Amino acid sequence: YEMQRSLVGSEMCIRDRKRRLGDMDILLWHEILEPYELAVKELQVKFRHLIKEHHGKGLYSPIESVSGRVKSVSSILEKMQRKGIAPEEMEEQVEDIAGIRIICQFVEDIEKVADLIQKRSDIEIKSEKDYIRHMKDSGYRSYHLIVYYTVETMNGPKRIQVEIQIRTMAMDFWATIEHSLQYKYKANIPDHIRERLSAAAKAIIVLDNEMSSVRSEIMDAQNSSQMQRNLITDILNNIENLYKVTNKREVEKIQDEFYHIYAQNDLQELKRFHKELDLIAEGYRAQAITDEL
């Protein structure tokens, strides 16, 4: 009898919690999640700007790409129910409502990105989890940061939590597949598939290590390519501006010389031409010309 009372009481508590979670108004959910959506958008812009800054200075960027998402209401409810989180504790206890994923080319880049984030004045680190040095039993590898980030809303500043995941492209591929399987099998992945996933995780480690062994050569090639793109952009801007202030035939000669040098695919010649063209453009003050003119 006592056991029955206990079971009935537990079921009533579960039903009560489900009812409280389910009764949260749709408009209230929208109001709660809106600042998180703003945080994700702002952080994506800021991290992508870091990539642009590196490339603009002809430097290798440790960040390859950035994506983000706000957890769906159903996923939030599922997590609250699974972990026994009360509605009033949701924003403190569910740390990954807002998520940012940063993809790197090399394992070595992950630490550099984490260091960049730690030094930012607009982000406060709450906690860190290193699943790269301490890989999960499943084979999952990634570097997680839980951070505080403040957004400005109509009602004033709001300090919220964001989970930032940093991983290589290879790690991300494995994690995406594993996540899909977790969703399909509801955390009960068959043993033979788990074994294959574990073997794939080991292969990912080998792949990342191999890529690290040729990292300097890859970085040199990418830096040269980025430098060439920057030079060509500057050269084309100068030629376009010169068309507006000097003799058309002279500019056509300059343009023909550029096409000739470009066809040679010689970075040093391109640098020389860029330097000479800069002096010509400076003489005509063509560098200061804007589209409004």
N, C-alpha and C positions, 0 to 999 in steps of 0.2 A: 504493500500500500504506500509506504513512504517513498519507494522507488518510483511508483506511478505518479505521485504528487510532484516529485522532483522533475520527472520527464515532462509532465504537463506544464510545470512552471517554466522550464527551459524553453519549451515550444512557444509558450505565451510571450516570453522575452524576445525570442527570435521574430515572432509575428509582429510584436510591438515595434521592434527596431526596423523591420522591413516596411511597416506602415509609415513610420516617421520618415524614413528615407524616401519612400514613394510619394509621400504627401508634399514634398518640397515643390513649390510652384515652378512651372516652366519659366516664367518671367524672372523668378528669383535665380534660377540657374544661369540664365543669360546675364543677369546683373553680376553674379559671382564670377563668372568665367571671362567677362569682358576685359578686366585688367590683365588677366593671364595672356589673352590673345594679343594685347598691346605689348606686353613684355616680350613675347616670342617674336613679334614683328620687329621691335626695336633692336633686340639682341642679334637677330639675323642681319639687319642692316649694319650694325657695328662690327660684327665679325667679318662680314664681306668687305667692309671698308678696310679692315686690316690686310686682307688679301690684296686689295687694290693698292694700298700704301706700299706694301713690299714690292709688288710688280712695278709700280711707278718709279721706284728707286733702283730698279734693276736687281732686286734681291729675291732670293728664294723664299717663298712663303711656306711656313710649316703647316698652314691650313690649306687643304685642297678644296674642300667644299663645306657648306653649312646648310642644315635644314632644321625645321622646327615644327612642333605641333602642340596643340592643347588636348589633353586627355578627354575622350568622349564622356558624356554623362553616364552611359551604361558602364564604362570601364571604371569610373570613379565609384559608382554605387557598388560594383562587384568587389572592388578593393576594400571599401568601407565595411561591407558585409563580411568578407573573408577575415578581416583583421579586427572586427568588432569595434569600429570607430564610430563614435556618436556624431551626428550632424554638426553640432557646435564645435567639434574638434577637427573637422575635415581639413580646413586650410592649414592647420599646424601639422597634422599627422599624415596627410597625403602629400608627400614632398614633391611628387613628380607630375602635378597637374599641368604645369608648363614644362616642356622639354625641348632642349636644343641638342642637336647631334653635330659634332665636328669631325670631319673625316680628314685623315692625314695620309700621306704616301708611305711614310716610314715610321717604325716603332719609336725611333729616336725623337721624332717630331712631337710625339704625344706629351712628353715632359716639357718641351719648350712651350707648347700651347697652354698647358696647365700653369706654367710660370707666368705667361702673358696675362692670363686671367687673374691670377693671384695678385698681380701688381696693379690691376685696374682700380681706380678710385670709385667707380660707379657700381662695383660688385663686391659683396662681402661673402667670404667662404664660410659656410656652416659646417660642412663635413666632406671628407674625401674617402673614396673606396677604390683601391687599386686591384682590379680583377685581372691585371696583366701579370704582375709578379705573383699574385695569389689567384690563380685561375679557378673558376667554379668547377665543381665535379662534372658538370655537363659538358665542359669544354669552353664555356663562355669567357671571353676576354674583352675587357674595355676598362677605361678609366672614368670614374663617375665623380662629379662634384655636385653637391647641393649648395646652392648659393642664394643669397638674398639680393633682390633687385627692386628698386623703387620706380614706379611709374606715376606720372601725373594724371589724375582723373578730374572730372568735374567737381568731385567732392574733396579734392586735395590729394596729396601724395599717398600712395598705398605701397607698402613693403610686402613683397610676395616671395615665395620660394620657387626656384627653377632648378630642374635637374639638367646638368650638362654632361653629355656622354662624349668622350674623346676616344677614337679608335682608328685603326688603319682601314683601308678599303677591303683588305682580305678579311679582317675581323668582322667588318660590317656585313659582308656577304654571308659569312657563317651565321651571324646573329639573326639576320633577316630570315634565313631558312629555318633556323631553330624556332624562332618566334611563330612562324606560320604553322609549324608542326605542333607546338604547344597549344595553339589556338584550335587546331583540328582535333587533337587527342585529349584536350582539357587536362594537361599535365600528366597524362598516363600514356606517354609515348612507348610503343612496344620495344622490348629489349633489343631486337635485331636492328631497329632503326637507331636506338641510342648508341649501339656499338659502332654503327656506320658514322654517326655524328661525331663520336669520340675520335675515330680514326681521321675524319676530315679536319677536326680541330688541331690534331697533331700535324697534319699536312699544312695547315694555315701557318703554324709556328715556323715550319721549315721554309715556307714561301716568304714570310716576313724577314726571316734571317738572311735568306738569299738576296732579297732586295736591298737589305742593309749593307751587304757586302759590296754592292756596286753603287751605293748611295752617292758618293762623291762624283762619279762619272755622270750619273743621271742628273744631279743638281747642276753640274757645269753645263751640260747640254741644254737644260731648261733655262738657266740664267742667260746663256748666249741667245737662245731663241727669244726670250722676253726682251733682252736689250735690243735685238734687231727690230722687234715690233715697235718699241718705243722710239728708236731712231727714225724709222720709216714714218711713223705718225707725225713726228716733229718736222721732218723734211717736207711731207705733203702739205702740212699746215703753212710752212714758210712759202712754198711754191704758190699755194692758193692766194696767200696774202700779197705776194709780189705781183701777181696778175692785176691787182687792184691799184698798184702805185707806180708801175714802171712799164717799159716797152714790152709789148707782147712777144716780139721775136726773141728778145733776150731771155725771157722767161721760158720760152719753148726750147731754147738751147740748153738751159739749166735742166729742164724736164727730161730732155733726151739723154743728157749725161747721167741723170739719176737712173733712168731705165737701163742704161748700159751697165752701170755699176751694180744695180740690183740683180741683173742677169748673171753677173760673175759670182754672186753669193759669197762675197768677201767682206767679212765684218769690219776688218781694219780699213778697207777702202771706203766702206759706208760711213765709218766714224770720221774719216778725213773729209769726205764730201759734206757731211753734216756740219762739221766745224766751219768749213769755208762758207757754206750757205748761211750759217748763223751770222757770220760777219757781214755778208751781203745784205741780209734781211735787216740787220741792226743799222746799217748805213741808210737804208730807206725807211727805218722805223717801222718795218712791216711786221715785226713780232708783236707789236702792240695793237694791231688791227683786230677788231672784233666783228662778229656777224652783223651788228647793228649798222656798220658802215656800208 
